[in-house]
Each structure stands twice: as C-alpha cells, then as structure tokens.
C-alpha cells in the first residue's frame, strides 16, 4: 500500500471541505481526482 486515508475531514474557515474521506492507493495504481471547482481536490 502506497497511501491509505481513513475518515479524513477538513474545514476551511468553518466550512467543511472534506468529510469522512476514505480511500487507498496500491503500488502500481494510477489515480485521478475529478470534480467541479470547490469540491476539495486541491485540499486533498
């Protein structure tokens, strides 16, 4: 396992940006984060 995230939450100025994010990335996997503006991609 290269990366494992379990239950990650983050708020910016009191506004929830990420809530309960859980995922893992195994060696050799390629991952892309897709979504509209303001959904926490850069924060993650």
C-alpha positions in Angstrom: 0.0 0.0 0.0 1.4 3.4 -1.0 -1.3 5.6 0.5 -4.2 4.9 2.8 -6.7 7.5 4.1 -9.5 6.7 6.5 -12.1 9.1 7.7 -10.3 12.3 6.7 -12.2 15.5 7.4 -11.1 19.1 6.9 -12.8 22.5 7.3 -11.6 25.9 5.9 -12.9 28.9 7.9 -15.6 26.8 9.4 -16.8 25.5 6.1 -16.5 21.7 5.7 -14.4 20.9 2.6 -13.8 17.2 3.1 -15.9 15.0 5.3 -15.2 11.3 6.1 -13.0 10.7 3.0 -11.7 7.1 2.9 -9.6 5.5 0.1 -6.4 3.7 -0.6 -3.9 3.6 -3.5 -1.9 0.5 -4.1 1.6 0.3 -5.7 1.2 0.5 -9.5 -2.2 2.1 -9.5 -2.9 5.4 -11.3 -5.4 7.7 -9.6 -7.1 10.8 -10.8 -9.3 13.2 -8.8 -12.1 14.6 -10.9 -14.8 17.0 -9.8 -16.2 20.5 -10.1 -14.5 23.6 -8.6 -14.6 23.9 -4.8 -15.0 20.2 -4.0 -11.7 19.7 -2.1 -9.4 18.2 -4.8 -6.6 20.6 -4.1 -7.1 20.4 -0.3 -6.7 16.6 -0.5 
